[in-house]
Amino acid sequence: MKNTIEYIIDNEVEEIFNNFTEFFNVRIALFSKDGREIKTGLNKNCSLFCDSVRNNLEMIDNCHDNDNYFRQIANKTGKPVHYFCHAGLMEATYPIYIFNEIIGYIMIGQIKTNKKIKKVIFEKWKKKFNNNKIINGFNKLTYIPNNKIESFLQIFNTIIENIINKNYIKIKNNILIDKIINYIKDNINKNISLLEVSELVNKSETLVSHLFKKITGNSFKHTLLTIKLTKAIEYFENDSDITIREVSNILGFNDQYYFSRIFKKYFGKSPSFYKKK
């Protein structure tokens, strides 16, 4: 059975999408990582021009292939990508990650940067229908001149960064992992086991272990130790008088030497290095 991501989208996302569409008259939408449309600003449909190109000129496969190609590039580079579709319109896609795993894309599109319709599209329409009706749809598209594209894309990028930083888009399994991580931080002095956190979220140890590896890219034990050891650095940096033994005890390590050995393994430097700093 195909593993489908279950999205949890805060109301703020819908409000942001709606405002963006209302102001710019540009289509913005959240897509799943496999290209399914999840949410669209103002439920804005495909433009009349794009609908004509896709259906009347039977080029819908070109559209899908084009979008999929640039989604893959965005995923590969980990950066937003803007491009021009086969019909000459500007589009952009921003990859969305949670714990380094791609969970979807936010895309904008159907924007003209030229006031003239692409010649090959017009000729194809003219040949098939012998009229100029497709120009009517093209004229209704939002126009952004070339010297304004960079500023427009910067607005788009800033909006998406805000959505990501405020965690407005979540996946169901990620909430489970978040709950465990928050539990670890709240009980930093305890020697927490996989069994304990599995019972906390009412899931099997096997499932929790699998989700940690899938969502964070690391095992539960690696995540647990990383949180504890990162906290150790915080103690060293904030209190010059605190000893390595004290930090070791605070974080639930019964053996100071084991703590120092693991610390150096994870960070490449001993605890005393951070004490000296």
N, C-alpha and C positions, 0 to 999 in steps of 0.2 A: 504494500500500500504506500502511496506517495506521501512523503512527509511534508505537510502543508503548514507554513508558519501562521500562527494565530496572532493577529495584531491587536494591540490595545492603544487606541489613538485618543489623546486628550482633546477636549473641546477647543482648546486654544489653537490646535492645528486647523480645524475647520474655520475658525474665525480668521486666522492669518490667510488661509487660502482664499476665503471669500473676499477679504479686503484687497488682496493682491489682484484678483480677477476684476473686482469692481473698479479699481483705480486704473489699471493698465489695459483692461479689456483683453487680457492674455490668459490663455488656458494654462492652469497649473494643476498637477495631479501627482498623487503618490501611487507608485507601481510596486508590485511585489518583485522579488528578484527574478521570477520567471516571466515577468511582463504582464501580469494581471493588473488591471486598474482597480485601486482600492478606494481612493477618495479624490474628488475633483472640486475645485473652487466653484461655488455657486452652481454645482452640477452642470457646468458649461459643456455643451455638446461639441463635437467636432465642427469646425467652421464650414460654412457653405462651400468655400473654395476647396478645402481638403476633402470634404465629402464628395464633391464632384470628381476630383482627381482619383480618389480611392474607388468609388463605385462606378461612376459613368465611364471613366477611362480605364477601369479595371486594373488599378495600380496599387491596390491595398497591400499586396505582398511586398511591393517595393518599400512601402512605408514601414511595415513591420520589420523587414530585414534591415532597413536603415537604422531604425531605433535600437534594435537588438545589437547591431554592430557597435554603436557608440556607447550603449550600456556596458558592453563587455570592456571597451577601452576604459571607461570610467572606473569600472571595478578593478581592472588590471593596474591602473595608475593610482587608484585611491583618491582621485581628484575630480572636481567637476569638469565637464567637457561641453563646449558649445560647438555647433556644427550647422551645416546647411543641408536640408533634405533634398531628395531628388527633384522636388518641385520648386526648389529655390528659396524655401523659407528657413529662417533661423530657428534652431531649437537648442535646448541645453538640458543636460542631465546631471544630477548630483547624487553620488552613491551614499547610501545610509548604512553605517556599520554599528553593530553593538558587540563589544568585546572582540573587535577585529573580524567579525563575521558579517558578510554582506546580508542585509535583510530586505533591501529594496532600493528604490530610486525615487527622487522627486524630480519631475520633469516639467519644463515649460516649452511652449512651441507655438507654431502657426503664426510667426511674426515675419512681416516683410521688411527687408532692409533696402529694397529697390522698388521704386514706384511703377515699374513695368513688369508685367508677368513674364515668366521665363519663356523664351521663344519656343523651345521644344514642346512645352506643355500646351501653349496656345495653338501651335500648328497641329498637334495631335487632336485637340478638341475641334478645331476648325475642319479638319479632314473628316472627322466622324459625324459632327452635327451641323456643320456649315452655318454656324452662328457665333455671336460674341458673348453669349450669356455667362461664360465662365469668368469674364472680366468683372462682372457685377460682384461675384463672390470675392474676387481678389481685392477689389476696391474697398471692401468692408473690413479687411484685415488691419490689425494695428501696425502702424508704420513706425519704425525706429531707425533714424539715419545712422550711417556707419560711425560717425563721430560721437554718437551717444551710446553705442552698444556696450562699450567697456563699463560705463557708469551704470547702465541698466543691469548688466550681469553682476556687478558688485553689490547692487541692492539685493538681487536674487540670492547671491551667495551668503550675504549677511543674514538674511531672513532664515535660510536653511540652517546656518550655523547656530542661530538662536534656538531653533526647534530642537536641534541635536543636543546642544549644551543643557537645555532645560528638560531633556528627557521626555519630550512630549509624545514621542513615538516609542512604544515598547513592544516586546513580544512576550507571550504568556510565560514561556519557560524562563525568560530573563528575569521576570518578577520573582520567580522561585529562587534563582541564584542570588538576586539582590537581597532577598530576605535572609539567606544564609550568610552572606557577606556582612550584612548589618549586625547579625547575631554574633559573628566572630568579633567584630569591632567593639560591640557592647560587652563582650565577655573575654576581652583580650588576655586576661590573667589565667584563663582556664585552658586545660589541655583537651581541646575539643576533638571529638572523633567523627568519622564519617557516619557511624551509626547514630550518634546524637543528632546531627543536623538532618539526617534522613527522617528521623522520628519527628523532628521539628516541623518539617514540611509534609509529613505523612506520605512519603514516597520511599521506594526501595533503595537500598544502598547502590545497587547496580544502576538504577535510573539516574540517581543524583551524580554518581561518578561519571556516567556517560554525558550528562548535561554540562558538567563542568568542563570536560574535555572539548565538547562541541562548541559551547558558547564562549568560554574564556580562552580556549586553546591550551589550557594547562590542567593538571590533575587537581583534585580537591586539596591534597596535601601540599602541593606546590603553592596554591593560592593561599592556604592557611599560613604557611611559613612566610610567604611574601608580605602578607598583611602585618604579621607580628614583627618581622625584621625591619620593615619600613617604619613601624611605630618605634622601634628601638632607636633608629637614627633620629627621630623626632625628640626622643628623651635626651640623647647625647647632645643634640644641638641646643636644646632649651635649658639644660642644667649641667653646667661644667663640673659640678661637684659629685654628680651621680656616678656610682661605680658600675663596672660591667656586671658584677655579681647581682647588684640591686636590679638592674634592668632585666637580667636573665630571670630573676625570681618574679618580677612584676609581670613578665610575659608568659609565665607558666613553664619555663624551662627549669628542670630540676638539677641539671648539670651545666655549670657555667662554661666548661670546656667544650661540651657539645654545642652549646649556643654559639660560642666563638667560632667553632669549626664550620657550622652551618652558615653563619653570617658571612664568613669569608668566601664560602663556596658560592653564595647567591650574589654577593656584591663585589667580589674580587679584592676586597680590602678588609682588614680586621676591624673589630669594634674600636680598638684603641686609636685607629686612624681618625675616626669621627670624633673621638674624645679630644684628640689633639687639635682638631680643627675648631 
